Amino acid sequence: MSNAFVFPGQGSQFAGMGRDLAESYPEARETFEVADRALGLALSELCFAGPEEQLLLTENTQPAILTVSVAAWRVLKRKGVRAAFVAGHSLGEYSALVAAEALDFADAVRLVQQRGRYMQEAVPVGRGAMAAVLGMELEAIQGICREAAQGGVVSPANLNAPGQIVIAGDVEAVDRASELARRRGARRVLPLPVSAPFHCALMQPAQDRLALLLEQTPFRDPSVPLVNNLEARVIRDGEEARRGLVGQVTGAVRWTDCVRRIVQHSVLSFVEVGPGRVLSGLIRKIEPTAEVVSVGTSQQVEAYG
């Protein structure tokens, strides 16, 4: 059966992640060593032991999740596992491109550290917000955002699954949109504990800065087709992959469409590679007939491989 390998984004992190992989597999241990050297800091110790408040800083979270995901992927690859498609949620698209040999891991870990820093610096703390709107369709949420903006910014940011959409923007505009969504029948509206309003127009300064770094970074054509966040399109060209990483900083993560695009190619087996099980839950909502497994620990590796 053909498999799609998918890689998680921010929110899947936890102190202790990756430790058992590094203790059990030399290729995982080497992955952490490369990350430590590339960043000039003990990222491995941050993953293995925390402290949690340091791990939660965006500029640490992003390289940490990438490193754990790539470590797990390299173990699976050594066991002979092959992918028909790769995709990643936001930050996870970098992990997917490393797995597809389009991007060197050391370059990727440096890029996502800067990506996290740029995203954090793009909007002053307290000015931006994100909220999850549950039980409402995209078209209705788009209309609410247009109505609530009132000269500010609020828009759909993560199209995670049917009935699960995250909005992002200015605090006041997100609050107005959240109240409108509640009044118009949303099942729940949950403010998210995030440090910045990701994947909206407020991230333009971060996108501009990251574009310069990405332009200086070598990209190759992916060895495995990638389905990207920005357009939910199958990407086989390195330059297109680069453009997608630029655009996704301000663009919505079209995760529902990404999963459906893979399913259109008769792939119904998904492997979530990295910490946590966030994507596995979303995929089951998007495509209930899909077979989904999570592989982020040595026990899960052995059970899968």
ABEGO torsion letter per residue (X at the ends): XBBBBBBBBBGABBBGBGAAAAAABAAAAAAAAAAAAAAGBBAAAAAAAOBAAAAABAAAAAAAAAAAAAAAAAAAAAAGBBBABBBBBEAAAAAAAAAAGABBAAAAAAAAAAAAAAAAAABBBGABBBBBBBGBBAAAAAAAAAAAAGGBBBBBABBABBGBBBBBEBAAAAAAAAAAAAAAGBABBBBBBBABBBGBAAAAAAAAAAAAAAAABBBBBBABBBBBAAAGBBBABAAAAAAAAAAAAABBBBAAAAAAAAAAAGBABBBBBEBEAAAAAAAAAABAABBBBBBABAAAAAAAX
